[in-house]
Amino acid sequence: MGFRLVTLNLNGIRSAAEKGFAQWAGEAGADCMGVQEVKAQAPDVHGRFDQVAGLQGHFHFAQKKGYSGVGLYCGKAPSSVVVGLGNAEFDAEGRYVEARFDSSRRKLSLISCYVPSGSSGPERQEAKYRFLDFLLPHLTALARRRDFILVGDINIAHTQADLKNWRSNQKNSGFLPEERAWLTRLLAEAGLVDVYRRLHPDTTDACYTWWSNRGQAWAKNVGWRLDYHLATPALAAKARSASIYKDQRFSDHAPLTIDYGFSW
């Protein structure tokens, strides 16, 4: 009995496919896979990326072409799919899709989420804060009603161990004190668990999932841990192992896979 869940920011599904993403996914053995930054619309996906590795895709596309967008590829049909958060500003950007698997014994949700980046300037940083302010109470309320695992690009390195150059990045988006405090607050108030850190509390250089395309960040492993599994406690307790795949590059992010000791 086991459940394999993958998260990967694709930085464009068409680009990632050209670099071997679909072939890798076919060998990864995932039961479900959350993807972010699909950077496509429904016509681009239909007939080409509806299914990957035998998993059926469920998507929240951005209105703007070539921008954002998230998806969940599932090996079992959900009982329902929630597309968006009910927030007009961010639902236009395609940032949240939730697949629900309900039975008489359990209410389970799997969520793919993409938190905005604030690195392009103050305006986007303020948008990021608005998104975070909306997401926290949503997840806190959801955790009272259902077990869930949220996977995705959170665009926050939580602690000093989560990025190589933490000293020089304390005033940069992704490692701002306010962002890090938000993630601490989310874990506390919603009762969520950072599953990778549960399994690997002390890992530093091996934990990174994103590397800048500037300089030689990848070659020198000057990375950040931006991609997460955030789970309600009962599910987090079932996590058995975690791995970050770095043998191929489909994106500026690496896939994070966690195996759980439960089944659909």
BELBEL-V936666 format. One record per residue. N is the residue number from 1. RES is the residue in one letter. BURIAL is + if it has 9 or more other ideal C-beta (glycine too) atoms within 8 Angstrom, else -. D_CENTER is the distance of its C-alpha to the mean C-alpha in whole Angstrom. Layout:
# BELBEL-V936666
n	res	burial	d_center
N	RES	BURIAL	D_CENTER
N	RES	BURIAL	D_CENTER
This chain:
# BELBEL-V936666
n	res	burial	d_center
1	M	-	24
2	G	+	20
3	F	+	17
4	R	+	14
5	L	+	11
6	V	+	9
7	T	+	5
8	L	+	6
9	N	+	7
10	L	+	10
11	N	+	12
12	G	+	14
13	I	+	15
14	R	+	18
15	S	+	18
16	A	+	16
17	A	+	18
18	E	-	21
19	K	+	20
20	G	+	20
21	F	+	16
22	A	+	18
23	Q	-	20
24	W	+	18
25	A	+	16
26	G	+	19
27	E	-	20
28	A	+	17
29	G	-	18
30	A	+	15
31	D	+	16
32	C	+	12
33	M	+	10
34	G	+	6
35	V	+	7
36	Q	+	7
37	E	+	10
38	V	+	12
39	K	+	15
40	A	+	17
41	Q	+	19
42	A	-	20
43	P	-	23
44	D	+	22
45	V	+	20
46	H	-	22
47	G	-	24
48	R	-	22
49	F	+	19
50	D	-	19
51	Q	+	19
52	V	+	17
53	A	+	19
54	G	-	20
55	L	+	17
56	Q	+	18
57	G	+	15
58	H	+	15
59	F	+	14
60	H	+	14
61	F	+	15
62	A	+	16
63	Q	-	20
64	K	-	20
65	K	-	21
66	G	-	19
67	Y	+	16
68	S	+	12
69	G	+	12
70	V	+	9
71	G	+	10
72	L	+	10
73	Y	+	13
74	C	+	15
75	G	+	18
76	K	-	20
77	A	-	20
78	P	+	19
79	S	-	22
80	S	-	20
81	V	+	17
82	V	+	16
83	V	+	15
84	G	+	15
85	L	+	15
86	G	-	19
87	N	-	19
88	A	-	21
89	E	-	20
90	F	+	16
91	D	+	16
92	A	+	18
93	E	+	15
94	G	+	13
95	R	+	10
96	Y	+	10
97	V	+	11
98	E	+	12
99	A	+	14
100	R	+	17
101	F	+	19
102	D	-	22
103	S	-	25
104	S	-	28
105	R	-	27
106	R	-	23
107	K	-	21
108	L	+	17
109	S	+	14
110	L	+	11
111	I	+	8
112	S	+	6
113	C	+	5
114	Y	+	6
115	V	+	9
116	P	+	12
117	S	+	13
118	G	+	17
119	S	-	18
120	S	-	20
121	G	-	22
122	P	-	23
123	E	-	23
124	R	+	19
125	Q	+	19
126	E	+	21
127	A	+	18
128	K	+	15
129	Y	+	18
130	R	+	18
131	F	+	15
132	L	+	14
133	D	-	18
134	F	+	17
135	L	+	14
136	L	+	15
137	P	-	18
138	H	+	16
139	L	+	14
140	T	+	18
141	A	-	20
142	L	+	17
143	A	+	17
144	R	-	21
145	R	-	21
146	R	+	19
147	D	+	17
148	F	+	13
149	I	+	10
150	L	+	7
151	V	+	4
152	G	+	1
153	D	+	4
154	I	+	6
155	N	+	9
156	I	+	11
157	A	+	13
158	H	+	14
159	T	-	18
160	Q	-	20
161	A	-	19
162	D	+	16
163	L	+	17
164	K	+	20
165	N	-	22
166	W	+	22
167	R	-	25
168	S	-	25
169	N	+	22
170	Q	+	23
171	K	-	24
172	N	+	21
173	S	+	18
174	G	+	15
175	F	+	17
176	L	+	19
177	P	-	21
178	E	-	20
179	E	+	16
180	R	+	17
181	A	-	19
182	W	+	17
183	L	+	14
184	T	+	17
185	R	+	18
186	L	+	15
187	L	+	16
188	A	-	19
189	E	-	20
190	A	+	17
191	G	-	18
192	L	+	15
193	V	+	14
194	D	+	12
195	V	+	12
196	Y	+	12
197	R	-	15
198	R	+	17
199	L	+	17
200	H	+	18
201	P	-	19
202	D	-	21
203	T	-	19
204	T	-	19
205	D	-	20
206	A	-	18
207	C	+	15
208	Y	+	14
209	T	+	11
210	W	+	12
211	W	+	16
212	S	-	18
213	N	-	20
214	R	-	23
215	G	-	25
216	Q	-	25
217	A	+	21
218	W	-	20
219	A	-	24
220	K	-	24
221	N	+	21
222	V	+	20
223	G	+	17
224	W	+	14
225	R	+	11
226	L	+	8
227	D	+	5
228	Y	+	6
229	H	+	7
230	L	+	9
231	A	+	12
232	T	+	15
233	P	+	18
234	A	-	20
235	L	+	17
236	A	+	16
237	A	-	19
238	K	+	19
239	A	+	16
240	R	-	19
241	S	-	17
242	A	+	14
243	S	-	15
244	I	+	13
245	Y	+	15
246	K	-	17
247	D	-	20
248	Q	-	19
249	R	-	17
250	F	+	15
251	S	+	14
252	D	+	14
253	H	+	11
254	A	+	11
255	P	+	10
256	L	+	9
257	T	+	11
258	I	+	12
259	D	+	15
260	Y	+	17
261	G	+	20
262	F	-	20
263	S	-	21
264	W	-	20
